[in-house]
Amino acid sequence: MTGRSRLSHFSVRQRLTAAVAVLTGLALTAAGLALYLAESRRVDHVIANGLSQEIAEFRELAALGKDPDTGQPFTSADRLLTVFLERNLPDANEMLFIFPLDGLPRYQGQTDRQLQRSTELVSLVQGLEATGGTRTLQVGSTTYRVAVQPVTEADRSGAFVVTHDVSAARAELRTLIGTYAVVSALSLVLISAVAWFIAGRLLHPVRRLNETAQSISEGDLSARLEVTGNDDLTELQRTFNEMLDRLEAAFVAQRQLLDDAGHELRTPLTILRGHLELVDPHDPEDVAATRALLLDETDRMARLVDDLLMLAKARRPDFVRPEPTDVAALTHGVLDRSRGLAERSWVLDDVAEGTVGLDAQRVMQAMLQLADNAVKHTGPGDEIAIGSRQHEGRLELWVRDTGRGVPPEHRESIFERFSRAEETEDGFGLGLSIVAAIVQAHGGTVVLDETPTGATFRLRFPYGGHP
């Protein structure tokens, strides 16, 4: 089993907490190691300075050459050793020894029987009585640092000796590191607990997202996340809710498309079946008439399918592809193409100047659909106008006619699918739905103006183009 697969058995919260604990443990260990090395060097430095200071003070007294008690020169080397030993107190873990020319060694400081009875110390001092110096001495399990300053008189020699218990000094360091280890362990436990709590709080939106996704999988499309806070996870919640809104709208549109398609296709299919059942295969005229009727119904069904597919595509992000579009050229283009629809009094109301981000082909399709709709509701000689303008920070394009207009009872539902202002109209009532879908895909709106005569359909686009 690989490391990745083993980690997959743990939750994200557990992995985050473990990562924080490991990183914290490594940081505390590194800090403890640095502390130990720094304190170890400091202890060695303190020991070295202590030995050097005692030797320097002894040499200063020897260079002075006078007995502080009498003011007279020292009578002997042993007197120098005795006076210095009596007038100085050693530091902690330190002992002062004199090895006089005559008599037994004497010491000043805390009693250390192991060192006092040590033959190793005597041997070390004897070895350095001529040259002096500093050495490390191991007595049993204890380590000492020993500094020797020789004292000579005639052909005889003695020594002033300073010892420092290195093991005792380092025992304090070990106590410090032990205390640090305990505090670090408690800190690691506390930090891990806090990390566990914070990870739980941070991942709470993710858990809710998972629960919401499960609810949606079970068929509840209305489930949404409660957006709280103002951070990256909050933005994720908003994005997820927006995605759910789009999915729900897509599902609703899909169901509506299937319902509408089933409803509208049922009639031509019934017509096809009825004529096929009634056709007389032995009557050429009846066969020809039925064939013409069936072809016409087939064409109607093909147009219906094309329109429904157009409405279905309107939900796709790539339904419109905005590009910089010359509004004046677009307006003139709509008028030029509309003139071929029917003999009407075609008029150019106004033309906006400038460039706007639009899908020119889709907008052209919507405007021509409105122009065709105007043709159906007007007669020869009636006026149909095309225009565009910049108004209140938006681009507006419109188609105006002087025809029958839209009955008041149909003004609210005219943009819905399969809605017809008049039951006698040809078509399926999808034209204005397609126009609305194209405009909405650009982030705009389509409205029907309040006019005393005729109808004016106005397309309003934001100047930023596609949202």
C-alpha atoms as one frame of an Amber mdcrd trajectory, in Angstrom:
protein
   0.000   0.000   0.000   1.453   3.388  -0.999   1.722   6.387   1.312  -0.964
   8.249  -0.651  -3.440   5.382  -0.357  -2.728   5.075   3.380  -3.398   8.802
   3.862  -6.703   8.479   2.014  -8.073   6.454   4.951  -7.841   9.569   7.162
 -10.191  12.526   6.997  -8.997  15.937   5.873  -9.439  17.194   9.423  -7.207
  14.412  10.750  -4.584  15.061   8.074  -4.564  18.803   8.748  -4.229  18.241
  12.488  -1.455  15.689  11.947   0.381  18.065   9.619   0.191  20.896  12.175
   1.331  18.526  14.936   4.279  17.234  12.896   5.386  20.719  11.838   5.015
  22.012  15.403   6.933  19.027  16.771   9.745  19.578  14.272   9.854  23.293
  15.107   9.937  22.648  18.863  12.612  19.967  18.410  14.750  22.287  16.313
  14.291  25.073  18.880  15.222  22.672  21.697  18.343  21.515  19.857  19.371
  25.112  19.205  18.748  25.955  22.869  20.830  22.988  24.014  23.759  23.861
  21.750  23.635  27.536  22.739  23.431  26.762  26.456  26.151  24.129  26.151
  28.489  26.672  24.579  27.543  29.195  27.238  28.335  26.722  30.036  31.723
  25.949  28.483  32.370  29.663  28.101  31.415  30.376  31.733  33.679  27.559
  32.948  36.599  28.777  30.852  36.119  32.364  32.002  35.883  31.281  35.646
  39.155  29.332  35.454  40.893  32.145  33.590  39.671  34.747  36.074  40.968
  32.828  39.111  44.350  32.240  37.458  44.545  35.914  36.451  43.788  37.075
  40.013  46.451  34.748  41.406  49.026  36.036  38.916  48.081  39.618  39.794
  48.698  38.949  43.468  51.959  37.175  42.682  53.081  40.095  40.474  52.242
  42.548  43.293  54.601  40.572  45.555  53.275  42.035  48.811  51.315  40.407
  51.591  48.022  42.365  51.893  47.987  41.713  55.650  51.467  43.161  56.409
  52.258  45.196  53.348  55.584  43.416  53.197  56.863  41.155  50.440  55.760
  37.531  50.665  58.191  35.566  52.800  57.750  32.401  50.719  55.842  30.826
  47.886  53.742  28.891  50.381  52.719  32.196  52.005  51.556  33.490  48.593
  49.449  30.334  48.050  48.016  30.467  51.575  47.051  34.166  51.397  45.331
  33.803  48.031  43.408  30.706  49.140  42.212  32.430  52.317  41.125  35.628
  50.572  39.110  34.077  47.718  35.805  32.257  47.562  35.177  29.946  44.607
  32.064  30.119  42.425  29.375  27.425  42.320  30.715  23.987  41.244  34.257
  25.400  41.633  37.083  24.442  44.064  40.432  26.125  44.729  43.417  23.975
  45.654  46.982  24.822  46.700  49.817  22.348  46.487  52.429  24.038  48.716
  56.141  23.413  48.547  55.960  22.086  52.095  52.976  20.285  53.528  49.788
  18.719  52.261  47.379  20.131  49.666  44.591  22.385  50.934  41.326  23.501
  49.303  38.596  26.134  49.416  34.985  25.505  48.336  32.270  22.863  48.679
  33.546  19.505  49.806  34.032  17.009  46.978  35.412  13.812  48.567  35.728
  12.104  45.222  37.984  14.838  43.888  39.908  15.356  47.142  40.847  11.691
  47.333  41.571  11.427  43.646  45.083  10.314  42.702  44.272  11.399  39.134
  44.178  15.043  40.274  47.560  14.741  42.008  49.059  13.125  38.929  47.606
  15.827  36.667  48.981  18.633  38.882  52.402  17.029  39.079  52.471  16.763
  35.315  51.690  20.494  34.925  53.807  21.908  37.800  56.490  22.925  35.351
  54.419  24.394  32.505  50.925  24.967  33.870  47.831  24.835  31.665  44.232
  23.622  31.498  43.113  20.032  31.148  39.975  17.902  31.388  39.934  15.333
  34.196  37.633  12.340  34.452  37.143  10.969  37.969  34.678   8.125  38.052
  31.557   9.342  36.241  32.320  13.009  36.892  34.104  15.322  34.491  36.198
  18.239  35.759  37.982  21.094  34.079  41.317  21.783  35.840  43.596  24.851
  35.501  47.095  24.709  37.046  49.353  27.719  37.803  52.900  26.650  38.887
  54.720  28.400  41.747  58.498  27.931  42.118  61.010  28.785  44.793  64.665
  27.922  44.342  64.635  24.389  42.996  61.274  23.475  44.470  57.782  23.980
  42.998  54.169  24.094  44.092  50.921  24.940  42.298  47.701  26.878  42.520
  44.850  24.762  41.092  41.299  25.711  40.062  38.769  22.941  39.327  35.256
  23.198  37.965  32.696  20.362  38.102  31.574  20.211  34.449  29.107  17.382
  35.118  27.313  19.431  37.777  27.141  22.458  35.469  25.740  20.350  32.664
  23.241  18.758  35.072  21.604  22.176  35.298  21.527  22.287  31.502  19.901
  18.850  31.395  17.299  20.029  33.903  16.595  23.039  31.696  16.231  20.861
  28.583  14.010  18.428  30.489  11.758  21.289  31.556  11.704  22.544  27.965
  10.755  19.043  26.740   7.817  18.849  29.168   6.596  22.331  28.232   7.028
  21.509  24.521   5.050  18.289  24.874   2.211  20.114  26.631   2.359  22.861
  23.991   2.234  20.245  21.221  -0.861  18.673  22.757  -2.512  22.087  23.172
  -1.625  23.209  19.625  -2.909  19.918  18.202  -6.190  20.344  20.076  -6.553
  23.913  18.811  -5.670  22.767  15.273  -8.322  20.029  15.513 -10.913  22.604
  16.604  -9.951  25.198  13.965  -9.786  22.566  11.197 -13.284  21.483  12.174
 -14.549  25.061  11.999 -12.839  25.700   8.668 -14.076  22.449   7.129 -17.625
  22.886   8.436 -18.729  24.609   5.181 -17.166  21.749   3.220 -19.117  19.197
   5.264 -22.302  21.193   4.679 -21.449  21.332   0.991 -21.126  17.543   0.984
 -24.437  17.151   2.811 -26.115  19.519   0.352 -24.644  17.617  -2.598 -26.010
  14.362  -1.134 -29.440  15.965  -0.745 -29.332  17.048  -4.376 -28.272  13.541
  -5.418 -31.380  12.263  -3.646 -33.517  14.626  -5.744 -33.854  17.767  -3.596
 -32.845  20.489  -6.079 -33.977  23.254  -3.718 -31.199  22.592  -1.182 -28.821
  25.536  -0.733 -25.886  26.441   1.508 -26.285  29.162   4.112 -23.632  31.727
   3.200 -21.744  33.005   6.262 -18.467  34.877   6.704 -16.363  36.686   4.161
 -13.443  34.491   3.100 -12.444  31.982   0.422 -14.832  29.346   1.772 -17.645
  31.904   1.755 -16.893  32.580  -1.896 -16.979  28.817  -2.498 -20.427  28.678
  -0.868 -21.694  31.487  -3.097 -20.242  29.845  -6.200 -21.781  26.496  -5.224
 -25.195  28.091  -4.687 -24.929  29.865  -8.041 -24.043  26.552  -9.661 -27.069
  24.940  -8.006 -29.275  27.778  -9.275 -28.022  27.180 -12.801 -28.472  23.421
 -12.473 -31.995  23.805 -11.136 -32.836  26.265 -13.914 -31.374  23.833 -16.448
 -33.412  20.934 -15.048 -36.559  23.049 -15.011 -35.883  24.188 -18.571 -35.248
  20.604 -19.601 -38.512  19.406 -18.089 -40.347  22.325 -19.638 -38.710  21.609
 -22.994 -39.777  17.963 -22.838 -43.303  18.885 -21.765 -43.618  21.553 -24.443
 -42.104  19.359 -27.133 -44.361  16.457 -26.207 -47.402  18.700 -26.195 -46.668
  20.486 -29.470 -45.450  17.419 -31.383 -48.493  15.381 -30.418 -50.801  17.426
 -32.677 -48.788  17.093 -35.956 -48.132  13.427 -35.194 -51.860  12.886 -34.734
 -52.489  14.657 -38.038 -49.894  12.503 -39.776 -51.332   9.297 -38.372 -54.924
  10.278 -39.168 -54.184  11.097 -42.812 -52.089   7.996 -43.272 -54.960   5.887
 -41.967 -57.480   7.597 -44.236 -55.438   7.803 -47.429 -56.671   5.730 -50.349
 -53.574   4.131 -51.848 -55.480   3.448 -55.074 -56.425   7.100 -55.600 -53.413
   9.010 -57.029 -54.936  12.380 -56.267 -55.611  11.435 -52.652 -52.042  10.084
 -52.297 -50.594  13.283 -53.789 -52.694  15.520 -51.541 -51.815  13.464 -48.461
 -48.140  13.521 -49.417 -48.155  17.318 -49.727 -49.935  17.656 -46.372 -47.528
  15.259 -44.642 -44.502  17.085 -46.036 -45.927  20.365 -44.798 -46.496  18.900
 -41.301 -43.014  17.410 -41.341 -41.563  20.834 -42.160 -43.566  22.337 -39.288
 -42.216  19.700 -36.902 -38.658  20.362 -38.126 -39.101  24.085 -37.464 -40.482
  23.304 -34.022 -37.529  21.048 -33.198 -35.085  23.721 -34.438 -36.739  26.374
 -32.268 -36.765  24.121 -29.203 -33.092  23.283 -29.723 -32.346  26.999 -29.994
 -34.052  27.620 -26.653 -32.217  24.685 -25.087 -28.845  26.045 -26.288 -29.665
  29.436 -24.764 -28.736  27.987 -21.356 -25.204  27.167 -22.485 -22.350  29.560
 -21.576 -21.163  29.633 -25.213 -24.606  30.454 -26.643 -23.403  33.982 -27.365
 -19.837  34.946 -28.281 -19.557  38.725 -27.858 -17.105  40.646 -30.018 -16.611
  44.383 -30.595 -19.586  45.323 -32.791 -20.226  48.546 -34.689 -23.746  49.473
 -33.572 -24.431  51.706 -36.593 -23.476  48.948 -39.050 -25.604  46.463 -37.099
 -28.639  48.791 -37.190 -28.341  49.422 -40.929 -27.818  45.700 -41.519 -31.063
  44.854 -39.715 -32.984  47.377 -41.798 -31.477  46.200 -45.090 -32.351  42.559
 -44.378 -35.838  43.393 -43.095 -36.820  45.101 -46.354 -36.921  41.680 -48.035
 -39.523  40.313 -45.588 -42.534  42.125 -47.059 -43.756  45.310 -48.748 -43.987
  47.728 -45.859 -42.990  51.319 -45.213 -39.564  50.624 -43.688 -38.155  53.517
 -41.644 -34.868  54.157 -39.817 -35.726  55.933 -36.530 -32.293  56.599 -35.066
 -28.758  55.183 -35.188 -26.359  54.895 -32.238 -22.651  55.389 -32.801 -19.849
  53.433 -31.162 -18.696  49.896 -30.516 -20.251  47.465 -28.024 -19.416  43.879
 -27.112 -22.219  41.832 -28.667 -22.760  38.615 -30.568 -23.770  40.392 -33.787
 -25.275  37.279 -35.406 -27.495  36.482 -32.408 -28.644  40.094 -32.060 -29.331
  40.231 -35.805 -31.391  37.034 -35.441 -33.422  38.572 -32.587 -34.056  41.829
 -34.471 -35.114  40.004 -37.656 -37.460  37.852 -35.583 -39.052  41.027 -34.226
 -39.226  42.477 -37.756 -40.906  39.290 -39.035 -43.326  39.457 -36.115 -44.114
  43.068 -37.031 -44.755  42.040 -40.640 -47.304  39.450 -39.480 -49.221  42.092
 -37.525 -49.229  44.799 -40.181 -50.552  45.207 -43.693 -49.240  46.745 -46.921
 -48.406  50.421 -46.447 -48.074  50.151 -42.650 -44.914  51.573 -41.124 -42.217
  49.418 -39.503 -39.238  51.269 -37.987 -35.800  50.066 -36.893 -33.615  52.080
 -34.522 -30.845  52.138 -31.930 -29.569  54.596 -29.315 -27.445  55.013 -26.196
 -29.696  55.649 -23.217 -28.979  55.699 -19.451 -25.753  53.749 -19.818 -27.319
  51.059 -22.010 -27.574  50.268 -25.682 -31.144  50.036 -26.956 -32.330  48.548
 -30.257 -35.968  48.462 -31.209 -38.537  47.447 -33.792 -41.644  49.658 -33.993
 -44.784  49.088 -36.064 -48.155  50.711 -36.609 -50.093  47.466 -36.760 -52.742
  45.901 -34.545 -50.552  45.908 -31.439 -50.623  43.409 -28.572 -53.857  42.844
 -26.612 -53.464  44.002 -22.961 -54.249  40.526 -21.620 -51.261  39.076 -23.494
 -48.646  41.692 -22.633 -47.344  39.758 -19.580 -47.209  36.318 -21.209 -46.121
  37.193 -24.721 -42.473  36.186 -24.118 -43.389  32.764 -22.707 -42.994  29.627
 -24.822 -45.923  28.687 -27.064 -47.671  31.915 -26.201 -49.637  33.533 -29.043
 -51.288  36.957 -28.984 -53.952  35.546 -31.326 -55.033  31.933 -31.639 -55.241
  32.286 -35.418 -51.532  33.077 -35.731 -49.251  30.744 -37.605 -46.197  29.292
 -35.907 -45.643  27.800 -32.481 -45.304  30.909 -30.345 -41.542  30.456 -29.841
 -40.253  33.485 -31.731 -40.419  36.004 -28.876 -39.106  33.357 -26.454 -36.022
  33.016 -28.645 -35.627  36.823 -28.744 -35.836  36.987 -24.924 -33.311  34.138
 -24.570 -30.789  35.898 -26.847 -31.099  39.197 -24.970 -30.903  37.548 -21.540
 -27.770  35.652 -22.637 -26.182  39.092 -23.182 -27.247  40.185 -19.696 -29.974
  42.437 -21.085 -33.757  42.641 -21.124 -36.503  42.881 -23.747 -39.584  45.004
 -23.074 -42.786  45.914 -24.839 -43.309  49.692 -24.693 -46.639  51.248 -23.765
 -47.776  52.807 -27.043 -51.212  54.108 -28.158 -51.000  52.277 -31.487 -48.999
  49.391 -32.834 -46.206  47.742 -30.837 -42.626  48.666 -29.993 -40.280  45.888
 -28.855 -37.109  47.262 -27.271 -33.881  45.310 -26.601 -31.700  46.726 -23.818
 -28.058  45.647 -23.514 -25.493  46.633 -20.893 -22.534  48.505 -22.360 -20.180
  45.897 -20.931 -21.613  43.322 -23.333 -21.832  39.694 -22.200 -21.842  39.404
 -18.367
